[in-house]
Amino acid sequence: MTALESILKESLAGGATMPFSSFMAAALYHPRHGYYAAGAQRTGRRGDFYTSVSVGPVFARILAGEFCAAWERLGKPDDFCVIEAGANDGQFAHDVMTWARDRRPDFFACLTYQIDEPLPANVIKQRGKLAEFTGKITHDAVGPATAGCYFANELLDAVPCRRVCFTGGQWMEIHIGLDAEGTFVEILKEPEDGALVRRLAWLGMDFSEGYRTEMAPAVASQIRLAAQRLARGYLFFADYGYAARDDYAPHRTTGTLRCYRNHRAHEDPLVEVGETDITAHVDFSLAAQAAVGAGCGVLGFLDQSRFLTGASAGVLAEMEQGNGEAGGAWRRQFQTLTHPAHLGQKFHFLVLGKEVAGLGLPAGLTFARPSAVAELLDAKFGEEEDPGGDD
Ligand SMILES: C[S@@+](CC[C@H](N)C(=O)[O-])C[C@H]1O[C@@H](n2cnc3c(N)ncnc32)[C@H](O)[C@@H]1O
């Protein structure tokens, strides 16, 4: 039994229960024993799963170009901030800062990199990784940045979600409790949380018996927080997920919750608690609608393959020349990031703008279809109920 399982079982003794979202929050973020809080390496070859960041520096190199172009479109302000949430060990920040320093010193001179990081273990790692950029990196947010970009890779899929099950003609929320042997079990209860109840009303009742899914109203809160961090600029969220119409499609009868350990995926979040990643696909309609409510424009929604291809003119030119670091290794990274069978189609970019009307679009949106944004904001999922709400 893991240390966290003992703690959770103690708190559930005597018949207590907790919503799955609270269980997931503890599993990932318990201050000492949470999967992300404990300080162990979680991404990359020696971790449990790969992310676009752990593939290598090409991902950050391409995004750095987007941040620099945003700085130019905004009129090259003296004070420009890149804000990252979910920065893990600081690798992405390091790759962005290295590119800016080496390739665009004019941009670098105006750039501050802000990391929004709630976990002390990560702050320590980030300070170490970014030591050469001390003075340009900050962990202290003082009001919204006047101009900048907000970036998050795989942040939203790590937001604790609620789980629901359609049974007996109604939606029930999944809670976690203990059985007579002291084993974690699921317990169905009528939904009470206001945001969840509103969201379920909006989802409707046309589902098969036993249909399970997840809802993460806290994603909307996370988007609103992000929108508040910038007075003007662009926000980039990269993650796996769907428009709501796909997320809650009839054939997705067991939802999208997945657990990862040692590069193996399974669907049981009640085992190896605190040592296993728990994640759910992002409902990008919820995210987009929250963004609109927070005063942002939804500029584009497209798969990672098309986003990176549109944004990568500079990187592709360097790869063409094929010298040094920009040779074979970069090409392999680019293929992993964009190939449909690897990360290219599974991951999507949601791009938002705040006070940027008339300034032009990020190059990553070159191959975006306007209808994809319309689908996110689709009337069926947008007008009947307030899609926001807090967890
Ligand atoms: C799947 S990992 C992705 C890490 C990194 N972005 C990458 O792509 O390799 C999710 C990260 O989001 C962080 N996270 C979750 N909620 C957060 C929040 N509210 N603010 C900042 N970071 C958060 C977790 O601690 C974890 O490091």
The ligand as a MOL file (V3000), in Angstrom:
LIG
                    3D

  0  0  0     0  0            999 V3000
M  V30 BEGIN CTAB
M  V30 COUNTS 27 29 0 0 0
M  V30 BEGIN ATOM
M  V30 1 C 1.1610 16.4220 -17.5600 0
M  V30 2 S 2.2460 17.4710 -16.6660 0 CHG=1
M  V30 3 C 2.9010 18.4460 -18.0000 0
M  V30 4 C 4.2460 19.0500 -17.6870 0
M  V30 5 C 4.8760 19.8880 -18.8090 0
M  V30 6 N 4.0510 21.0090 -19.1870 0
M  V30 7 C 5.2000 19.0590 -20.0240 0
M  V30 8 O 4.5300 19.2230 -21.0330 0
M  V30 9 O 6.1250 18.2210 -19.9570 0 CHG=-1
M  V30 10 C 1.0920 18.5510 -15.8590 0
M  V30 11 C 1.7310 19.5910 -14.9870 0
M  V30 12 O 0.7520 20.5960 -14.6290 0
M  V30 13 C 1.0010 20.9950 -13.2960 0
M  V30 14 N -0.1830 21.6790 -12.7600 0
M  V30 15 C -1.3780 21.1640 -12.4790 0
M  V30 16 N -2.2290 22.1080 -12.0290 0
M  V30 17 C -1.5470 23.2680 -12.0360 0
M  V30 18 C -1.8780 24.6210 -11.7190 0
M  V30 19 N -3.0900 24.9420 -11.2760 0
M  V30 20 N -0.9340 25.5650 -11.8660 0
M  V30 21 C 0.2920 25.2480 -12.3240 0
M  V30 22 N 0.6750 23.9810 -12.6440 0
M  V30 23 C -0.2370 23.0090 -12.5090 0
M  V30 24 C 1.3790 19.7080 -12.6120 0
M  V30 25 O 2.0670 19.9130 -11.4050 0
M  V30 26 C 2.2740 19.0590 -13.6770 0
M  V30 27 O 3.6120 19.4800 -13.5200 0
M  V30 END ATOM
M  V30 BEGIN BOND
M  V30 1 1 1 2
M  V30 2 1 2 3
M  V30 3 1 2 10
M  V30 4 1 3 4
M  V30 5 1 4 5
M  V30 6 1 5 6
M  V30 7 1 5 7
M  V30 8 2 7 8
M  V30 9 1 7 9
M  V30 10 1 10 11
M  V30 11 1 11 12
M  V30 12 1 11 26
M  V30 13 1 12 13
M  V30 14 1 13 14
M  V30 15 1 13 24
M  V30 16 1 14 15
M  V30 17 1 14 23
M  V30 18 2 15 16
M  V30 19 1 16 17
M  V30 20 1 17 18
M  V30 21 2 17 23
M  V30 22 1 18 19
M  V30 23 2 18 20
M  V30 24 1 20 21
M  V30 25 2 21 22
M  V30 26 1 22 23
M  V30 27 1 24 25
M  V30 28 1 24 26
M  V30 29 1 26 27
M  V30 END BOND
M  V30 END CTAB
M  END
